[in-house]
Amino acid sequence: MRVLLISPNREHLPDPAFPLGLAYVAAALKRHGHAVRLLDLCFVSEPEQAIADVIAGFPPEIIGMSLRNIDDVAYPKRHSYLRDYHGAMTAVRRHTPAPVVLGGSGFTIMPGSFMRELDADFGITGEGEEAFPQLLEDISSCRRMERGSVRKASSRIREIDATVPDRSLFDIASYHRLGGMLNIQTKRGCPFRCIYCTYPTVEGRRMRLRSPYAVADELEQVMLYTGVRHFFIVDSVFNYPVEHAQAVCREIIKRRLDIAWSCYASPAHMTRELAALMAQAGCSGVEFGTDSLEDNVLRRLGKSFTVRTARIASEICRSNGLKFCHFVFAGAPGDTDATVQTTMKRLEELQPDAVVVMTGIRVFPGTVLADLARRDLGISVPGLDPVFYLSPLIRNYDNVREEIWKKRNWVMPGYEINIHCRLQQKLREQGIRGPLWEHLLQKR
């Protein structure tokens, strides 16, 4: 079949994120013999015209639209991407009668809401590499398909090395120039119990590990064909299991790959041996999902570590030459003015290269946080319109904002503190690659 894949994401802040999931689906469809064309709207100035042009040149029999994110999860900005998705769907309907299949991580979190809002023909939740080709087979075999139905991926893909994402269909040069890096995945699934997280919904709780050889092969191929050498590892947590992370690093070192990369990590699993290997393998920075530096709040958030653990992880990074950033919340369940002040004071003591402070926590359905939001704040059913858990025990969030304004290397996304398009553009124009937070201390 002739399949048109569309990525309607147009977000550029803090960086345009390469749609890795859609690249996996494209590769899987090609492997099953389908003719694939891809339209990425991230860098086009006239989305509807781009949609009209691609449909005219490649009349699709079916369209797959990947909804990667729902909104920017930043309070009080609360920027929703639904308008862009509506625009893309309207343009598609105007130019072709081909059925539209929705998928992607954002869609998987709220499939029913998206199906109603966008009036799509079909939907797929979960991993699409096997489910989408199966849906196409059912359609081509004239099996009865109820319009508006959502198909759940029958199982989590176990052989995750079987498909390598096809990046050739994308504007790699723009992602590298404007985003500073490409991304890669070394595992899927997340076994941790953070009360707000949607990773288990999207990828499951059981971790499925890629072969370190396959990861290194992919890095090597991307470098060979694109010249890109800056990467972000998009695993929910790179440094768990520790043994797998070490094996990936050793394979990169063994092949002498000249790359720079960064990752998400947990303070609970940052060992000295692993940090040394990460640095030797080209890791430039680590983003810790720390959430708080107050033990009672950490427990309420379902975290598996303490403040002491975060201190040790920070020292390990510093002693191995790894830049590190702590992501924390102001307004989590149990947060008070005192706990937030304690967290900020302890962050200063850790002297990280950057701090990202999120005001409140975006509430998603199916999470423990959604239950707390209903009990504490009367938020009954979180949906596509972004809503946030903001601790009612904090009297004045503006005080937090004012404190962060004073800090050179602290970021507060919803208030645009140290994160805005002008700064981003300036840093990228200077040839800076990798995560922007690594360079905050040099921005003035």
C-alpha positions as CSV (number, residue, x, y, z in Angstrom):
1,M,0.0,0.0,0.0
2,R,1.0,3.6,-0.4
3,V,1.4,5.0,3.1
4,L,1.9,8.6,3.9
5,L,3.3,9.2,7.4
6,I,2.9,12.7,8.9
7,S,4.6,14.2,11.9
8,P,2.6,17.3,12.8
9,N,4.8,18.4,15.7
10,R,6.1,22.0,15.2
11,E,7.6,22.7,18.7
12,H,11.1,24.2,18.7
13,L,11.5,24.9,22.4
14,P,13.8,24.0,24.0
15,D,14.8,22.1,20.8
16,P,13.0,20.4,17.9
17,A,12.9,16.8,18.9
18,F,13.6,14.2,16.1
19,P,10.5,11.9,15.8
20,L,12.3,8.7,16.6
21,G,9.1,6.6,17.0
22,L,7.9,7.5,13.5
23,A,11.3,6.6,12.1
24,Y,10.8,3.1,13.6
25,V,7.4,2.8,12.1
26,A,8.6,3.9,8.7
27,A,11.3,1.3,8.7
28,A,8.9,-1.4,9.7
29,L,6.4,-0.5,7.0
30,K,9.2,-0.6,4.4
31,R,10.3,-4.0,5.6
32,H,6.7,-5.2,5.0
33,G,6.8,-4.1,1.4
34,H,4.8,-0.9,1.7
35,A,5.6,2.3,-0.3
36,V,6.3,5.0,2.3
37,R,6.4,8.7,2.0
38,L,7.0,10.9,5.0
39,L,6.0,14.6,5.7
40,D,7.6,16.2,8.7
41,L,5.9,19.6,9.5
42,C,8.5,20.7,12.0
43,F,10.4,23.0,9.7
44,V,7.8,23.9,7.0
45,S,6.4,27.5,6.9
46,E,3.1,26.6,5.3
47,P,1.8,23.2,6.7
48,E,-1.4,23.0,4.6
49,Q,0.5,23.7,1.4
50,A,3.1,21.1,2.3
51,I,0.3,18.6,2.9
52,A,-1.4,19.4,-0.4
53,D,1.8,19.1,-2.3
54,V,2.8,15.7,-0.9
55,I,-0.7,14.3,-1.4
56,A,-0.7,15.5,-5.0
57,G,2.7,13.9,-5.7
58,F,2.0,10.7,-3.8
59,P,-1.8,9.9,-3.5
60,P,-1.9,7.9,-0.4
61,E,-4.1,4.9,0.3
62,I,-3.8,5.4,4.0
63,I,-2.2,8.0,6.3
64,G,-0.5,7.5,9.6
65,M,-0.3,10.6,11.9
66,S,2.0,10.4,14.9
67,L,1.0,12.5,17.9
68,R,4.2,12.6,20.0
69,N,3.2,15.1,22.7
70,I,0.0,16.6,24.0
71,D,1.3,19.9,25.3
72,D,4.5,21.4,26.7
73,V,3.7,20.2,30.3
74,A,4.8,23.7,31.6
75,Y,2.7,25.8,34.0
76,P,1.5,28.5,33.6
77,K,2.3,28.7,29.9
78,R,0.2,25.5,29.2
79,H,0.9,25.4,25.5
80,S,-1.3,22.7,23.8
81,Y,-0.4,21.2,20.5
82,L,-4.0,20.4,19.7
83,R,-4.3,23.3,17.3
84,D,-1.5,22.1,15.1
85,Y,-3.0,18.6,15.1
86,H,-6.4,20.0,14.1
87,G,-4.8,22.0,11.3
88,A,-3.0,19.0,10.0
89,M,-6.1,16.8,10.1
90,T,-8.3,19.5,8.4
91,A,-5.8,19.9,5.6
92,V,-5.6,16.1,5.1
93,R,-9.4,15.8,4.9
94,R,-9.5,18.7,2.4
95,H,-7.1,17.0,0.0
96,T,-7.7,13.3,0.2
97,P,-10.3,10.7,1.2
98,A,-7.7,8.3,2.5
99,P,-8.3,7.0,6.0
100,V,-6.2,8.4,8.8
101,V,-4.6,6.3,11.5
102,L,-3.5,8.1,14.7
103,G,-0.6,6.8,16.9
104,G,2.3,7.9,18.9
105,S,3.1,8.3,22.6
106,G,0.8,11.3,23.1
107,F,-2.1,9.5,21.4
108,T,-1.4,6.4,23.5
109,I,-1.9,8.3,26.7
110,M,-5.4,9.6,25.7
111,P,-6.6,7.7,22.7
112,G,-10.3,8.2,23.2
113,S,-10.0,12.0,23.6
114,F,-7.9,12.3,20.4
115,M,-10.2,10.1,18.4
116,R,-13.2,12.2,19.3
117,E,-11.4,15.5,18.9
118,L,-9.8,14.8,15.5
119,D,-12.5,12.4,14.2
120,A,-9.9,9.9,12.9
121,D,-10.7,6.7,11.2
122,F,-8.5,4.4,13.2
123,G,-6.0,4.5,16.1
124,I,-3.1,2.4,17.4
125,T,-1.9,2.6,21.0
126,G,1.5,1.4,22.1
127,E,4.4,0.4,19.8
128,G,3.4,0.6,16.2
129,E,6.1,-1.3,14.4
130,E,4.1,-4.5,14.4
131,A,0.6,-3.2,15.0
132,F,0.5,-0.8,12.0
133,P,1.6,-3.3,9.3
134,Q,-1.0,-5.7,10.8
135,L,-3.7,-3.1,10.5
136,L,-2.8,-2.5,6.9
137,E,-3.0,-6.2,6.2
138,D,-6.5,-6.3,7.7
139,I,-7.6,-3.4,5.6
140,S,-6.1,-4.7,2.4
141,S,-7.7,-8.1,3.0
142,C,-11.1,-6.3,3.3
143,R,-11.6,-7.5,6.9
144,R,-14.4,-5.6,8.5
145,M,-13.0,-2.6,10.4
146,E,-15.2,-0.3,12.4
147,R,-14.4,3.3,11.8
148,G,-13.3,5.0,14.9
149,S,-11.9,1.9,16.5
150,V,-8.6,1.9,18.4
151,R,-6.3,-1.1,18.2
152,K,-4.0,-1.8,21.1
153,A,-0.6,-3.2,20.2
154,S,-1.1,-6.9,21.0
155,S,2.2,-7.2,22.9
156,R,5.3,-5.3,23.7
157,I,7.9,-5.9,21.0
158,R,10.5,-8.2,22.4
159,E,13.0,-8.2,19.5
160,I,13.6,-4.5,19.6
161,D,16.8,-4.9,17.6
162,A,14.9,-6.2,14.6
163,T,14.0,-2.8,13.4
164,V,16.4,0.1,13.0
165,P,14.8,3.6,12.7
166,D,14.9,5.0,9.1
167,R,16.2,8.5,9.5
168,S,16.7,8.9,5.7
169,L,13.2,10.3,5.3
170,F,13.8,13.3,7.6
171,D,15.6,16.6,7.3
172,I,18.5,15.5,9.5
173,A,20.5,18.7,8.7
174,S,17.8,20.9,10.3
175,Y,17.4,18.8,13.4
176,H,21.1,18.9,13.9
177,R,21.5,22.6,13.2
178,L,18.4,23.8,15.2
179,G,18.2,21.0,17.7
180,G,21.9,20.3,18.3
181,M,21.7,16.5,18.3
182,L,19.8,13.4,17.2
183,N,18.4,10.8,19.5
184,I,18.8,7.1,20.1
185,Q,17.2,4.5,22.4
186,T,19.0,1.7,24.2
187,K,16.0,0.1,25.9
188,R,12.3,0.3,26.3
189,G,10.0,0.1,29.3
190,C,10.3,1.6,32.8
191,P,9.9,-0.4,36.1
192,F,10.0,2.6,38.4
193,R,6.9,3.8,40.3
194,C,6.9,7.6,39.9
195,I,3.3,8.7,40.6
196,Y,3.0,11.1,37.6
197,C,4.8,9.1,34.8
198,T,3.2,7.8,31.6
199,Y,6.2,5.8,30.4
200,P,4.6,2.5,31.7
201,T,1.5,3.3,29.7
202,V,3.5,3.9,26.5
203,E,6.3,1.3,26.8
204,G,5.3,-1.0,29.7
205,R,7.0,-1.6,33.0
206,R,9.2,-4.5,31.8
207,M,12.5,-3.4,30.5
208,R,13.5,-4.7,27.1
209,L,17.2,-4.1,26.5
210,R,18.8,-3.6,23.1
211,S,22.1,-5.3,22.3
212,P,25.0,-2.9,23.0
213,Y,26.4,-4.0,19.6
214,A,23.2,-2.9,17.9
215,V,23.3,0.4,19.7
216,A,26.9,1.0,18.6
217,D,26.1,-0.2,15.1
218,E,23.3,2.4,14.8
219,L,25.5,5.2,16.2
220,E,28.2,4.3,13.7
221,Q,25.8,4.2,10.8
222,V,24.2,7.6,11.7
223,M,27.7,9.2,11.9
224,L,28.7,7.6,8.6
225,Y,25.7,8.8,6.6
226,T,24.8,12.1,8.3
227,G,28.0,13.4,9.9
228,V,26.2,13.9,13.2
229,R,28.1,13.1,16.3
230,H,25.9,14.6,19.0
231,F,23.2,12.4,20.5
232,F,20.7,12.2,23.3
233,I,19.7,8.8,24.7
234,V,16.0,8.9,25.2
235,D,15.6,6.0,27.6
236,S,13.4,6.9,30.6
237,V,16.5,6.0,32.6
238,F,19.8,5.2,30.9
239,N,21.8,4.1,34.0
240,Y,19.5,1.2,35.0
241,P,20.2,-1.6,34.8
242,V,23.8,-0.5,35.5
243,E,25.3,-3.5,33.8
244,H,23.5,-2.8,30.5
245,A,24.6,0.9,30.6
246,Q,28.2,-0.2,31.2
247,A,28.0,-2.6,28.3
248,V,26.8,0.1,26.0
249,C,29.6,2.4,27.1
250,R,32.2,-0.3,26.7
251,E,31.1,-1.0,23.1
252,I,31.3,2.7,22.2
253,I,34.8,2.8,23.8
254,K,35.8,-0.4,22.0
255,R,34.9,1.0,18.6
256,R,36.5,4.4,19.4
257,L,33.3,6.3,18.3
258,D,34.0,10.0,18.3
259,I,30.6,11.1,19.7
260,A,29.2,13.3,22.4
261,W,26.0,12.3,24.2
262,S,23.8,12.9,27.2
263,C,21.0,11.1,28.9
264,Y,18.3,10.9,31.5
265,A,19.5,9.2,34.7
266,S,18.4,8.3,38.2
267,P,20.5,9.3,41.2
268,A,19.9,5.9,42.6
269,H,22.0,4.1,40.1
270,M,24.9,6.4,39.4
271,T,28.0,4.4,40.3
272,R,31.6,5.5,40.1
273,E,32.5,2.8,37.7
274,L,29.6,3.7,35.4
275,A,30.3,7.4,35.5
276,A,33.9,6.8,34.5
277,L,32.8,4.6,31.6
278,M,30.2,7.2,30.5
279,A,32.8,9.9,30.5
280,Q,35.3,7.8,28.5
281,A,32.5,6.9,26.0
282,G,31.8,10.5,25.3
283,C,29.0,11.4,27.7
284,S,29.0,15.2,28.2
285,G,26.1,15.6,30.6
286,V,23.5,13.8,32.8
287,E,19.9,14.9,33.4
288,F,18.7,13.7,36.8
289,G,15.0,13.3,37.4
290,T,15.5,14.3,41.0
291,D,12.0,15.9,41.6
292,S,12.7,17.1,45.1
293,L,15.5,17.3,47.7
294,E,13.2,16.7,50.6
295,D,12.8,13.0,51.7
296,N,9.1,13.2,52.6
297,V,8.2,14.6,49.2
298,L,10.4,12.1,47.4
299,R,8.5,9.3,49.1
300,R,5.2,10.7,48.1
301,L,6.4,11.0,44.5
302,G,7.3,7.3,44.5
303,K,11.0,7.9,44.1
304,S,13.5,5.1,45.0
305,F,16.2,7.3,46.5
306,T,16.8,9.9,49.2
307,V,18.5,13.3,49.3
308,R,21.7,11.6,50.4
309,T,21.6,9.6,47.2
310,A,21.2,12.7,45.1
311,R,24.2,14.3,46.9
312,I,26.4,11.2,46.2
313,A,25.3,11.1,42.5
314,S,26.2,14.7,42.0
315,E,29.6,14.3,43.5
316,I,30.2,11.2,41.3
317,C,29.4,13.2,38.2
318,R,31.6,16.1,39.2
319,S,34.6,13.9,40.1
320,N,34.3,12.3,36.6
321,G,34.0,15.5,34.7
322,L,30.3,14.9,33.8
323,K,28.1,18.0,33.7
324,F,24.9,17.4,35.5
325,C,21.4,18.9,35.8
326,H,18.7,18.4,38.3
327,F,15.0,18.5,37.3
328,V,12.8,19.3,40.3
329,F,9.2,20.3,41.0
330,A,7.8,23.2,43.0
331,G,4.3,22.2,44.0
332,A,4.4,18.4,44.2
333,P,2.1,16.5,46.6
334,G,3.3,17.3,50.1
335,D,5.3,20.4,49.0
336,T,5.0,23.5,51.3
337,D,6.8,26.8,51.1
338,A,9.3,25.3,53.5
339,T,10.0,22.1,51.5
340,V,10.5,24.1,48.3
341,Q,12.9,26.5,50.0
342,T,14.8,23.5,51.4
343,T,15.0,21.9,48.0
344,M,16.4,25.2,46.5
345,K,18.9,25.6,49.3
346,R,20.2,22.0,48.9
347,L,20.4,22.4,45.1
348,E,22.7,25.4,45.6
349,E,24.8,23.3,47.8
350,L,25.1,20.6,45.1
351,Q,26.4,23.2,42.6
352,P,24.9,21.6,39.5
353,D,25.7,22.9,36.1
354,A,22.0,23.6,35.6
355,V,18.6,23.3,37.4
356,V,15.2,23.0,35.8
357,V,12.3,23.9,38.0
358,M,8.8,22.9,36.9
359,T,5.9,24.6,38.6
360,G,3.5,21.9,39.6
361,I,3.1,18.6,37.7
362,R,1.0,18.0,34.6
363,V,-1.7,15.5,35.5
364,F,-2.3,12.5,33.1
365,P,-5.1,9.9,33.4
366,G,-4.3,6.5,34.7
367,T,-1.6,7.7,37.1
368,V,-1.5,7.8,40.9
369,L,-1.2,11.6,40.6
370,A,-4.5,11.7,38.9
371,D,-6.1,10.1,42.0
372,L,-4.4,12.7,44.2
373,A,-5.5,15.5,42.0
374,R,-9.1,14.4,42.3
375,R,-8.8,14.0,46.1
376,D,-6.8,17.2,46.8
377,L,-7.9,19.6,44.1
378,G,-11.2,18.3,42.7
379,I,-9.7,17.6,39.2
380,S,-12.0,14.8,38.1
381,V,-10.9,13.7,34.7
382,P,-7.7,15.1,33.3
383,G,-7.9,15.5,29.5
384,L,-6.3,17.1,26.5
385,D,-6.6,20.6,28.1
386,P,-3.5,20.6,30.4
387,V,-4.2,20.6,34.1
388,F,-1.6,20.6,36.9
389,Y,-1.2,19.4,40.4
390,L,-0.2,22.5,42.4
391,S,0.2,21.8,46.0
392,P,-2.4,23.8,48.0
393,L,0.1,24.0,50.9
394,I,2.2,26.6,48.9
395,R,0.9,30.1,49.5
396,N,2.7,32.0,46.8
397,Y,4.3,30.5,43.7
398,D,5.5,33.9,42.6
399,N,8.1,33.8,45.4
400,V,9.6,30.8,43.8
401,R,9.7,32.5,40.4
402,E,11.4,35.5,41.9
403,E,14.1,33.4,43.5
404,I,14.8,31.6,40.2
405,W,15.1,34.9,38.3
406,K,18.2,35.6,40.3
407,K,20.0,32.4,39.3
408,R,22.1,32.4,36.1
409,N,21.9,28.7,35.4
410,W,18.4,27.8,36.6
411,V,15.6,27.3,34.1
412,M,11.8,27.7,34.7
413,P,10.1,26.7,31.5
414,G,6.5,27.8,32.2
415,Y,7.7,31.3,33.1
416,E,10.3,31.4,30.2
417,I,13.2,32.0,32.7
418,N,16.5,31.3,30.9
419,I,14.6,29.4,28.2
420,H,13.3,31.2,25.2
421,C,13.7,31.2,21.4
422,R,16.1,34.1,21.2
423,L,18.6,32.5,23.6
424,Q,18.2,29.2,21.9
425,Q,18.8,30.7,18.5
426,K,21.8,32.6,19.7
427,L,23.5,29.5,21.2
428,R,22.8,27.4,18.1
429,E,24.1,30.2,15.8
430,Q,27.3,30.0,17.8
431,G,27.7,26.4,16.7
432,I,26.8,25.0,20.1
433,R,25.6,21.4,20.0
434,G,24.1,19.1,22.6
435,P,21.7,20.1,25.4
436,L,21.5,23.8,25.9
437,W,21.6,23.6,29.7
438,E,25.2,22.5,29.5
439,H,26.1,26.0,28.3
440,L,23.9,28.2,30.6
441,L,26.9,29.4,32.6
442,Q,28.5,30.7,29.5
443,K,25.5,32.5,28.0
444,R,26.4,36.0,29.3
